[in-house]
Amino acid sequence: MVSATTDDKFYHPKITKRIDFAEDLWMIRVQPGAEFKFAPGQYATLGVEGPVKRSERAYSIVSSPYEDEIEFFFELVPQGELTPKLYKLQPGDELLMRKVPKGRFTLDVKSGRTNHLLVSTVTGVAPFVSYVRTLYKDWKEGKFAGDQNLFLLNGASKSWEFGYSQELQKFAAEAPWLKYIPTISRPWDDEKWLGETGRVDDVLRKYSDLWGLTGDNSVGYLCGHPDMIEHGKGILKRIGFTKEFLHEEVYWIPAKEAAAP
């Protein structure tokens, strides 16, 4: 039985849709059942009640605030506390979601800089998809002039781990303010792949140079695996990015849980 205290803090959203991208990667959409106001780049805390205790983790939101449903992108961590439980859930099932979103990994439009270099690994693309969906809708409706430029590098081991590559490519083909490059680190396991290869931090300098992004004219955002974030920060610092213009959202290493802290 759920206590009144728990109900005060949580919604009980129902899963309306699930898509499996790979054996260990999937997305869900949920209907929160009540108002859930968030900014693109924030995360929601999800939970599942167990026989002994409630398991909770924070997950970046994929959807735009304009959407009626909330979308999440998961990576299964077999020994994790929560993702194996989430993995079992199907459309129609309920989970717990804290009523208040959190996080400051939002697009920095106050710095005065209009170039935004977005670097992600696998599920780390989630907040960037939220940025893009939101800006795209505003752009189409004349609320966004296209004066903020997004440069998105998306890394994965194999192409079927991207999840949102087709959607992002479609946006990039239409919106002059968005550049999108997916790159895979294991091309020998994905022989049909014709795109960029190498770890995302390996190609970071190549594309920052190509796009003319420097520590003097851009803001950097890194989201995903902590190793990538540390390597990526080192590369960006060497080309002049200072702490003030570097933002990060570290996901736990796989041995713990693929979720934002």
LINBEL-V263507 format. One record per pair of residues at least 6 apart in sequence whose ideal C-beta (glycine too) atoms are under 7 Angstrom apart, sorted by the first residue. I is the first residue (numbers start at 0). J is the second residue. D is the distance in Angstrom with one decimal. If there is no record, write none. Layout:
# LINBEL-V263507
i:I j:J d:D
i:I j:J d:D
This chain:
# LINBEL-V263507
i:8 j:97 d:5.9
i:8 j:98 d:6.4
i:9 j:95 d:4.5
i:9 j:96 d:6.3
i:9 j:97 d:5.9
i:9 j:98 d:6.6
i:10 j:31 d:4.9
i:10 j:32 d:5.7
i:10 j:33 d:5.9
i:10 j:96 d:4.8
i:10 j:98 d:5.7
i:11 j:32 d:6.7
i:11 j:93 d:5.0
i:11 j:95 d:6.5
i:12 j:29 d:3.8
i:12 j:30 d:5.9
i:12 j:31 d:4.6
i:12 j:32 d:6.1
i:12 j:69 d:6.9
i:12 j:93 d:6.8
i:12 j:94 d:6.4
i:12 j:96 d:5.1
i:13 j:29 d:6.4
i:13 j:30 d:5.4
i:13 j:91 d:6.7
i:13 j:93 d:5.3
i:14 j:27 d:5.1
i:14 j:29 d:5.5
i:14 j:88 d:5.8
i:14 j:89 d:6.8
i:14 j:90 d:5.1
i:14 j:91 d:6.6
i:14 j:92 d:5.2
i:15 j:28 d:5.1
i:15 j:29 d:6.5
i:15 j:30 d:5.3
i:15 j:68 d:6.0
i:15 j:90 d:6.2
i:16 j:27 d:6.7
i:16 j:28 d:4.2
i:16 j:90 d:6.2
i:17 j:25 d:6.2
i:17 j:27 d:5.0
i:17 j:89 d:6.2
i:17 j:90 d:5.7
i:18 j:25 d:6.4
i:18 j:26 d:5.1
i:19 j:25 d:4.5
i:20 j:159 d:6.1
i:20 j:160 d:6.9
i:20 j:162 d:4.8
i:21 j:159 d:5.1
i:21 j:160 d:5.8
i:23 j:74 d:6.0
i:23 j:75 d:3.9
i:24 j:74 d:5.6
i:24 j:160 d:5.8
i:24 j:162 d:6.3
i:25 j:73 d:5.7
i:26 j:61 d:6.9
i:26 j:70 d:6.2
i:26 j:71 d:6.5
i:26 j:72 d:4.9
i:26 j:162 d:6.4
i:27 j:71 d:5.7
i:28 j:68 d:4.4
i:28 j:69 d:6.9
i:28 j:70 d:4.8
i:29 j:68 d:6.2
i:29 j:69 d:5.2
i:30 j:68 d:5.5
i:31 j:69 d:5.9
i:31 j:96 d:6.4
i:35 j:69 d:6.4
i:35 j:100 d:6.9
i:36 j:64 d:7.0
i:37 j:60 d:6.0
i:37 j:64 d:5.9
i:37 j:100 d:3.8
i:38 j:64 d:6.9
i:38 j:105 d:5.0
i:39 j:63 d:6.4
i:39 j:64 d:6.7
i:39 j:105 d:6.4
i:39 j:106 d:6.7
i:39 j:126 d:6.9
i:39 j:129 d:4.0
i:39 j:130 d:4.9
i:39 j:133 d:4.6
i:40 j:102 d:6.5
i:40 j:104 d:4.4
i:40 j:105 d:4.0
i:40 j:106 d:6.5
i:40 j:126 d:4.3
i:40 j:129 d:6.2
i:40 j:130 d:6.4
i:41 j:60 d:6.1
i:41 j:100 d:4.4
i:41 j:101 d:6.3
i:41 j:102 d:4.1
i:41 j:105 d:6.9
i:42 j:57 d:4.7
i:42 j:58 d:5.8
i:42 j:59 d:4.7
i:42 j:60 d:6.1
i:42 j:100 d:6.6
i:42 j:101 d:6.2
i:42 j:102 d:4.7
i:42 j:259 d:5.0
i:43 j:58 d:6.2
i:43 j:60 d:5.7
i:43 j:69 d:6.5
i:43 j:96 d:5.5
i:43 j:97 d:6.8
i:43 j:100 d:5.3
i:44 j:55 d:5.6
i:44 j:57 d:4.9
i:44 j:96 d:6.9
i:44 j:97 d:4.1
i:45 j:55 d:6.8
i:45 j:56 d:6.3
i:45 j:58 d:5.7
i:45 j:94 d:5.8
i:45 j:95 d:6.7
i:45 j:96 d:5.5
i:46 j:53 d:5.3
i:46 j:54 d:6.1
i:46 j:55 d:4.0
i:46 j:94 d:6.7
i:46 j:95 d:3.8
i:47 j:54 d:5.4
i:47 j:81 d:6.4
i:47 j:84 d:4.4
i:47 j:85 d:6.7
i:47 j:94 d:5.7
i:47 j:95 d:6.7
i:48 j:95 d:6.8
i:54 j:80 d:4.9
i:54 j:81 d:4.4
i:54 j:84 d:6.3
i:55 j:81 d:7.0
i:56 j:81 d:4.7
i:56 j:256 d:5.8
i:56 j:258 d:4.0
i:57 j:258 d:5.7
i:57 j:259 d:4.7
i:57 j:260 d:6.8
i:58 j:71 d:4.9
i:58 j:258 d:5.6
i:58 j:259 d:6.6
i:59 j:125 d:3.9
i:59 j:126 d:4.6
i:59 j:248 d:6.7
i:59 j:259 d:5.6
i:60 j:69 d:6.1
i:60 j:70 d:6.9
i:60 j:71 d:6.9
i:60 j:125 d:6.8
i:60 j:129 d:5.7
i:61 j:70 d:4.0
i:61 j:71 d:6.1
i:61 j:72 d:5.3
i:61 j:125 d:4.6
i:61 j:128 d:5.0
i:61 j:129 d:5.9
i:62 j:68 d:6.5
i:62 j:69 d:5.5
i:62 j:70 d:3.9
i:62 j:129 d:6.3
i:62 j:132 d:7.0
i:63 j:129 d:5.8
i:63 j:132 d:3.9
i:63 j:133 d:4.3
i:63 j:136 d:6.4
i:64 j:133 d:6.5
i:65 j:133 d:6.6
i:65 j:136 d:5.4
i:72 j:122 d:4.8
i:72 j:125 d:4.8
i:72 j:162 d:5.6
i:73 j:82 d:5.9
i:73 j:85 d:6.0
i:73 j:122 d:6.6
i:74 j:121 d:6.1
i:74 j:122 d:5.0
i:74 j:257 d:4.1
i:75 j:82 d:5.1
i:75 j:83 d:6.9
i:75 j:86 d:5.2
i:76 j:82 d:4.8
i:76 j:253 d:5.9
i:76 j:256 d:5.4
i:76 j:257 d:5.4
i:77 j:83 d:6.6
i:79 j:256 d:4.4
i:80 j:256 d:6.4
i:81 j:256 d:6.5
i:82 j:256 d:6.7
i:82 j:257 d:6.7
i:88 j:94 d:6.3
i:104 j:126 d:5.6
i:104 j:222 d:6.9
i:104 j:246 d:6.1
i:104 j:248 d:4.4
i:106 j:115 d:6.4
i:106 j:130 d:5.4
i:107 j:218 d:4.9
i:107 j:246 d:6.6
i:108 j:147 d:6.4
i:110 j:218 d:5.9
i:110 j:244 d:6.6
i:112 j:216 d:6.3
i:112 j:217 d:6.0
i:112 j:218 d:5.2
i:112 j:244 d:7.0
i:113 j:146 d:5.9
i:113 j:147 d:5.3
i:113 j:148 d:5.8
i:114 j:148 d:5.2
i:114 j:150 d:6.9
i:114 j:212 d:5.5
i:114 j:216 d:5.5
i:114 j:217 d:3.9
i:115 j:147 d:6.5
i:115 j:148 d:6.7
i:115 j:149 d:5.1
i:115 j:150 d:6.8
i:115 j:217 d:6.9
i:115 j:218 d:5.3
i:115 j:220 d:6.6
i:116 j:150 d:5.0
i:116 j:207 d:6.4
i:116 j:212 d:5.2
i:116 j:217 d:5.3
i:116 j:219 d:4.8
i:116 j:220 d:6.8
i:117 j:127 d:4.7
i:117 j:149 d:6.1
i:117 j:150 d:6.6
i:117 j:151 d:4.4
i:117 j:152 d:7.0
i:117 j:220 d:4.9
i:118 j:152 d:4.9
i:118 j:199 d:6.0
i:118 j:203 d:6.2
i:118 j:220 d:6.7
i:118 j:221 d:4.8
i:118 j:231 d:5.3
i:119 j:127 d:5.9
i:119 j:153 d:5.4
i:119 j:154 d:6.9
i:119 j:222 d:4.8
i:119 j:223 d:5.0
i:120 j:154 d:4.8
i:120 j:155 d:6.9
i:120 j:199 d:6.0
i:120 j:223 d:3.3
i:120 j:224 d:4.7
i:120 j:227 d:5.0
i:121 j:155 d:5.2
i:121 j:160 d:5.5
i:121 j:223 d:6.3
i:122 j:250 d:6.9
i:122 j:257 d:6.0
i:123 j:222 d:3.9
i:123 j:223 d:2.6
i:123 j:250 d:6.0
i:124 j:153 d:5.2
i:124 j:163 d:5.8
i:126 j:222 d:6.0
i:126 j:248 d:6.5
i:127 j:151 d:5.7
i:127 j:222 d:7.0
i:128 j:163 d:5.1
i:130 j:149 d:6.7
i:131 j:149 d:6.6
i:131 j:167 d:6.6
i:131 j:170 d:5.5
i:131 j:177 d:6.3
i:134 j:143 d:5.4
i:135 j:170 d:5.5
i:135 j:174 d:6.1
i:137 j:143 d:3.6
i:138 j:145 d:5.8
i:138 j:174 d:6.3
i:145 j:175 d:6.3
i:145 j:176 d:4.4
i:147 j:176 d:6.5
i:148 j:176 d:5.1
i:149 j:176 d:6.3
i:149 j:177 d:5.0
i:150 j:178 d:4.7
i:150 j:210 d:5.3
i:150 j:212 d:6.3
i:151 j:167 d:6.7
i:151 j:178 d:6.8
i:151 j:179 d:4.8
i:152 j:180 d:5.4
i:152 j:182 d:6.8
i:152 j:199 d:5.2
i:152 j:202 d:6.8
i:152 j:203 d:6.4
i:152 j:206 d:6.0
i:153 j:161 d:6.2
i:153 j:164 d:6.9
i:153 j:181 d:4.6
i:154 j:182 d:5.3
i:154 j:184 d:6.6
i:154 j:198 d:5.9
i:154 j:199 d:2.8
i:154 j:227 d:7.0
i:155 j:161 d:5.5
i:155 j:183 d:5.7
i:156 j:183 d:6.4
i:156 j:184 d:5.4
i:156 j:185 d:4.6
i:157 j:183 d:5.7
i:157 j:185 d:5.7
i:157 j:188 d:5.5
i:157 j:189 d:4.4
i:158 j:183 d:5.7
i:158 j:189 d:5.3
i:158 j:192 d:5.0
i:161 j:181 d:5.5
i:164 j:181 d:5.0
i:167 j:179 d:4.6
i:168 j:179 d:6.1
i:170 j:177 d:5.6
i:171 j:177 d:4.7
i:171 j:178 d:6.2
i:171 j:179 d:4.1
i:178 j:210 d:6.6
i:180 j:195 d:5.7
i:180 j:206 d:6.1
i:181 j:194 d:5.9
i:181 j:195 d:6.9
i:182 j:194 d:6.8
i:182 j:195 d:3.9
i:182 j:196 d:6.3
i:182 j:197 d:5.7
i:182 j:199 d:5.7
i:182 j:202 d:5.4
i:183 j:189 d:5.8
i:183 j:192 d:5.7
i:183 j:196 d:5.9
i:184 j:197 d:6.4
i:184 j:198 d:4.6
i:186 j:192 d:5.7
i:186 j:196 d:4.6
i:195 j:202 d:6.0
i:199 j:227 d:6.2
i:200 j:227 d:5.2
i:200 j:230 d:4.1
i:200 j:231 d:4.8
i:200 j:234 d:6.4
i:203 j:231 d:5.8
i:203 j:234 d:5.2
i:204 j:234 d:5.6
i:207 j:238 d:6.4
i:213 j:238 d:5.9
i:213 j:239 d:5.5
i:214 j:238 d:5.8
i:214 j:239 d:2.6
i:214 j:240 d:4.0
i:214 j:241 d:6.3
i:214 j:244 d:6.7
i:215 j:239 d:6.1
i:218 j:244 d:4.9
i:219 j:235 d:4.8
i:219 j:240 d:5.2
i:219 j:244 d:6.4
i:219 j:245 d:4.8
i:220 j:246 d:4.8
i:221 j:228 d:4.5
i:221 j:231 d:4.8
i:221 j:232 d:6.5
i:221 j:247 d:4.7
i:222 j:248 d:4.3
i:223 j:250 d:5.5
i:224 j:250 d:6.2
i:225 j:249 d:5.0
i:225 j:252 d:5.9
i:228 j:247 d:5.2
i:228 j:249 d:5.7
i:232 j:245 d:6.1
i:235 j:245 d:6.2
i:248 j:259 d:5.6
i:249 j:260 d:6.2
i:250 j:257 d:5.5
i:250 j:258 d:6.2
i:250 j:259 d:5.8
i:251 j:257 d:6.4
i:251 j:258 d:5.9
i:251 j:260 d:6.8
